[in-house]
């Protein structure tokens, strides 16, 4: 239960607690089309290396053996696309994200 005067941090300012989720949603909607580029710039490309290590550890089968990947909060689907490049014909991915602009 929110108290009317309760605040939380958003960036470098305090905002009413009840407004934060809308502000966060607005940020992600506004950057959705440039999200992967933004990750490249902010991590100096390191996020790509982390994702490559994850896919190597996941080791999707190369053949026709069924393999399903569920990526929750998957953003632009870049992890699923990486897995699809290394997997065989039995690969299937489902990507979901609360922000439909990310999935576009």
MODELLER restraints for C-alpha pairs under 7 A, 6 or more apart:
rsr = mdl.restraints
at = mdl.atoms
rsr.add(forms.Gaussian(group=physical.xy_distance, feature=features.Distance(at['CA:5:A'], at['CA:16:A']), mean=6.99, stdev=0.5))
rsr.add(forms.Gaussian(group=physical.xy_distance, feature=features.Distance(at['CA:6:A'], at['CA:16:A']), mean=6.05, stdev=0.5))
rsr.add(forms.Gaussian(group=physical.xy_distance, feature=features.Distance(at['CA:6:A'], at['CA:17:A']), mean=5.80, stdev=0.5))
rsr.add(forms.Gaussian(group=physical.xy_distance, feature=features.Distance(at['CA:7:A'], at['CA:14:A']), mean=6.03, stdev=0.5))
rsr.add(forms.Gaussian(group=physical.xy_distance, feature=features.Distance(at['CA:7:A'], at['CA:15:A']), mean=5.29, stdev=0.5))
rsr.add(forms.Gaussian(group=physical.xy_distance, feature=features.Distance(at['CA:7:A'], at['CA:16:A']), mean=4.32, stdev=0.5))
rsr.add(forms.Gaussian(group=physical.xy_distance, feature=features.Distance(at['CA:7:A'], at['CA:17:A']), mean=4.72, stdev=0.5))
rsr.add(forms.Gaussian(group=physical.xy_distance, feature=features.Distance(at['CA:8:A'], at['CA:14:A']), mean=5.40, stdev=0.5))
rsr.add(forms.Gaussian(group=physical.xy_distance, feature=features.Distance(at['CA:8:A'], at['CA:15:A']), mean=5.58, stdev=0.5))
rsr.add(forms.Gaussian(group=physical.xy_distance, feature=features.Distance(at['CA:8:A'], at['CA:16:A']), mean=6.35, stdev=0.5))
rsr.add(forms.Gaussian(group=physical.xy_distance, feature=features.Distance(at['CA:8:A'], at['CA:17:A']), mean=5.42, stdev=0.5))
rsr.add(forms.Gaussian(group=physical.xy_distance, feature=features.Distance(at['CA:9:A'], at['CA:15:A']), mean=6.21, stdev=0.5))
rsr.add(forms.Gaussian(group=physical.xy_distance, feature=features.Distance(at['CA:10:A'], at['CA:20:A']), mean=6.87, stdev=0.5))
rsr.add(forms.Gaussian(group=physical.xy_distance, feature=features.Distance(at['CA:29:A'], at['CA:99:A']), mean=6.81, stdev=0.5))
rsr.add(forms.Gaussian(group=physical.xy_distance, feature=features.Distance(at['CA:29:A'], at['CA:101:A']), mean=6.11, stdev=0.5))
rsr.add(forms.Gaussian(group=physical.xy_distance, feature=features.Distance(at['CA:32:A'], at['CA:101:A']), mean=5.83, stdev=0.5))
rsr.add(forms.Gaussian(group=physical.xy_distance, feature=features.Distance(at['CA:32:A'], at['CA:102:A']), mean=4.92, stdev=0.5))
rsr.add(forms.Gaussian(group=physical.xy_distance, feature=features.Distance(at['CA:33:A'], at['CA:102:A']), mean=6.92, stdev=0.5))
rsr.add(forms.Gaussian(group=physical.xy_distance, feature=features.Distance(at['CA:39:A'], at['CA:47:A']), mean=6.94, stdev=0.5))
rsr.add(forms.Gaussian(group=physical.xy_distance, feature=features.Distance(at['CA:40:A'], at['CA:47:A']), mean=6.99, stdev=0.5))
rsr.add(forms.Gaussian(group=physical.xy_distance, feature=features.Distance(at['CA:51:A'], at['CA:79:A']), mean=6.61, stdev=0.5))
rsr.add(forms.Gaussian(group=physical.xy_distance, feature=features.Distance(at['CA:55:A'], at['CA:83:A']), mean=5.99, stdev=0.5))
rsr.add(forms.Gaussian(group=physical.xy_distance, feature=features.Distance(at['CA:60:A'], at['CA:67:A']), mean=6.92, stdev=0.5))
rsr.add(forms.Gaussian(group=physical.xy_distance, feature=features.Distance(at['CA:60:A'], at['CA:83:A']), mean=6.80, stdev=0.5))
rsr.add(forms.Gaussian(group=physical.xy_distance, feature=features.Distance(at['CA:60:A'], at['CA:86:A']), mean=6.89, stdev=0.5))
rsr.add(forms.Gaussian(group=physical.xy_distance, feature=features.Distance(at['CA:60:A'], at['CA:87:A']), mean=5.10, stdev=0.5))
rsr.add(forms.Gaussian(group=physical.xy_distance, feature=features.Distance(at['CA:61:A'], at['CA:87:A']), mean=5.51, stdev=0.5))
rsr.add(forms.Gaussian(group=physical.xy_distance, feature=features.Distance(at['CA:61:A'], at['CA:88:A']), mean=6.02, stdev=0.5))
rsr.add(forms.Gaussian(group=physical.xy_distance, feature=features.Distance(at['CA:62:A'], at['CA:86:A']), mean=6.84, stdev=0.5))
rsr.add(forms.Gaussian(group=physical.xy_distance, feature=features.Distance(at['CA:62:A'], at['CA:87:A']), mean=4.72, stdev=0.5))
rsr.add(forms.Gaussian(group=physical.xy_distance, feature=features.Distance(at['CA:62:A'], at['CA:88:A']), mean=3.97, stdev=0.5))
rsr.add(forms.Gaussian(group=physical.xy_distance, feature=features.Distance(at['CA:63:A'], at['CA:88:A']), mean=4.52, stdev=0.5))
rsr.add(forms.Gaussian(group=physical.xy_distance, feature=features.Distance(at['CA:63:A'], at['CA:89:A']), mean=6.16, stdev=0.5))
rsr.add(forms.Gaussian(group=physical.xy_distance, feature=features.Distance(at['CA:63:A'], at['CA:90:A']), mean=6.67, stdev=0.5))
rsr.add(forms.Gaussian(group=physical.xy_distance, feature=features.Distance(at['CA:64:A'], at['CA:88:A']), mean=5.69, stdev=0.5))
rsr.add(forms.Gaussian(group=physical.xy_distance, feature=features.Distance(at['CA:64:A'], at['CA:89:A']), mean=4.85, stdev=0.5))
rsr.add(forms.Gaussian(group=physical.xy_distance, feature=features.Distance(at['CA:64:A'], at['CA:90:A']), mean=4.23, stdev=0.5))
rsr.add(forms.Gaussian(group=physical.xy_distance, feature=features.Distance(at['CA:65:A'], at['CA:90:A']), mean=5.03, stdev=0.5))
rsr.add(forms.Gaussian(group=physical.xy_distance, feature=features.Distance(at['CA:66:A'], at['CA:90:A']), mean=4.21, stdev=0.5))
rsr.add(forms.Gaussian(group=physical.xy_distance, feature=features.Distance(at['CA:66:A'], at['CA:91:A']), mean=5.90, stdev=0.5))
rsr.add(forms.Gaussian(group=physical.xy_distance, feature=features.Distance(at['CA:67:A'], at['CA:90:A']), mean=5.76, stdev=0.5))
rsr.add(forms.Gaussian(group=physical.xy_distance, feature=features.Distance(at['CA:67:A'], at['CA:91:A']), mean=4.79, stdev=0.5))
rsr.add(forms.Gaussian(group=physical.xy_distance, feature=features.Distance(at['CA:67:A'], at['CA:92:A']), mean=6.22, stdev=0.5))
rsr.add(forms.Gaussian(group=physical.xy_distance, feature=features.Distance(at['CA:68:A'], at['CA:91:A']), mean=5.94, stdev=0.5))
rsr.add(forms.Gaussian(group=physical.xy_distance, feature=features.Distance(at['CA:68:A'], at['CA:92:A']), mean=4.85, stdev=0.5))
rsr.add(forms.Gaussian(group=physical.xy_distance, feature=features.Distance(at['CA:68:A'], at['CA:93:A']), mean=5.70, stdev=0.5))
rsr.add(forms.Gaussian(group=physical.xy_distance, feature=features.Distance(at['CA:69:A'], at['CA:92:A']), mean=6.27, stdev=0.5))
rsr.add(forms.Gaussian(group=physical.xy_distance, feature=features.Distance(at['CA:69:A'], at['CA:93:A']), mean=4.61, stdev=0.5))
rsr.add(forms.Gaussian(group=physical.xy_distance, feature=features.Distance(at['CA:69:A'], at['CA:94:A']), mean=6.22, stdev=0.5))
rsr.add(forms.Gaussian(group=physical.xy_distance, feature=features.Distance(at['CA:70:A'], at['CA:93:A']), mean=5.95, stdev=0.5))
rsr.add(forms.Gaussian(group=physical.xy_distance, feature=features.Distance(at['CA:70:A'], at['CA:94:A']), mean=4.96, stdev=0.5))
rsr.add(forms.Gaussian(group=physical.xy_distance, feature=features.Distance(at['CA:70:A'], at['CA:95:A']), mean=6.05, stdev=0.5))
rsr.add(forms.Gaussian(group=physical.xy_distance, feature=features.Distance(at['CA:71:A'], at['CA:94:A']), mean=6.23, stdev=0.5))
rsr.add(forms.Gaussian(group=physical.xy_distance, feature=features.Distance(at['CA:71:A'], at['CA:95:A']), mean=4.76, stdev=0.5))
rsr.add(forms.Gaussian(group=physical.xy_distance, feature=features.Distance(at['CA:71:A'], at['CA:96:A']), mean=6.37, stdev=0.5))
rsr.add(forms.Gaussian(group=physical.xy_distance, feature=features.Distance(at['CA:72:A'], at['CA:95:A']), mean=6.14, stdev=0.5))
rsr.add(forms.Gaussian(group=physical.xy_distance, feature=features.Distance(at['CA:72:A'], at['CA:96:A']), mean=5.20, stdev=0.5))
rsr.add(forms.Gaussian(group=physical.xy_distance, feature=features.Distance(at['CA:72:A'], at['CA:97:A']), mean=6.28, stdev=0.5))
rsr.add(forms.Gaussian(group=physical.xy_distance, feature=features.Distance(at['CA:73:A'], at['CA:96:A']), mean=5.78, stdev=0.5))
rsr.add(forms.Gaussian(group=physical.xy_distance, feature=features.Distance(at['CA:73:A'], at['CA:97:A']), mean=4.36, stdev=0.5))
rsr.add(forms.Gaussian(group=physical.xy_distance, feature=features.Distance(at['CA:73:A'], at['CA:98:A']), mean=6.82, stdev=0.5))
rsr.add(forms.Gaussian(group=physical.xy_distance, feature=features.Distance(at['CA:74:A'], at['CA:95:A']), mean=5.52, stdev=0.5))
rsr.add(forms.Gaussian(group=physical.xy_distance, feature=features.Distance(at['CA:74:A'], at['CA:96:A']), mean=5.71, stdev=0.5))
rsr.add(forms.Gaussian(group=physical.xy_distance, feature=features.Distance(at['CA:74:A'], at['CA:97:A']), mean=5.56, stdev=0.5))
rsr.add(forms.Gaussian(group=physical.xy_distance, feature=features.Distance(at['CA:75:A'], at['CA:97:A']), mean=5.74, stdev=0.5))
rsr.add(forms.Gaussian(group=physical.xy_distance, feature=features.Distance(at['CA:75:A'], at['CA:102:A']), mean=5.23, stdev=0.5))
rsr.add(forms.Gaussian(group=physical.xy_distance, feature=features.Distance(at['CA:75:A'], at['CA:103:A']), mean=6.48, stdev=0.5))
rsr.add(forms.Gaussian(group=physical.xy_distance, feature=features.Distance(at['CA:76:A'], at['CA:102:A']), mean=4.98, stdev=0.5))
rsr.add(forms.Gaussian(group=physical.xy_distance, feature=features.Distance(at['CA:76:A'], at['CA:103:A']), mean=5.32, stdev=0.5))
rsr.add(forms.Gaussian(group=physical.xy_distance, feature=features.Distance(at['CA:77:A'], at['CA:95:A']), mean=6.16, stdev=0.5))
rsr.add(forms.Gaussian(group=physical.xy_distance, feature=features.Distance(at['CA:80:A'], at['CA:93:A']), mean=6.17, stdev=0.5))
rsr.add(forms.Gaussian(group=physical.xy_distance, feature=features.Distance(at['CA:84:A'], at['CA:91:A']), mean=6.76, stdev=0.5))
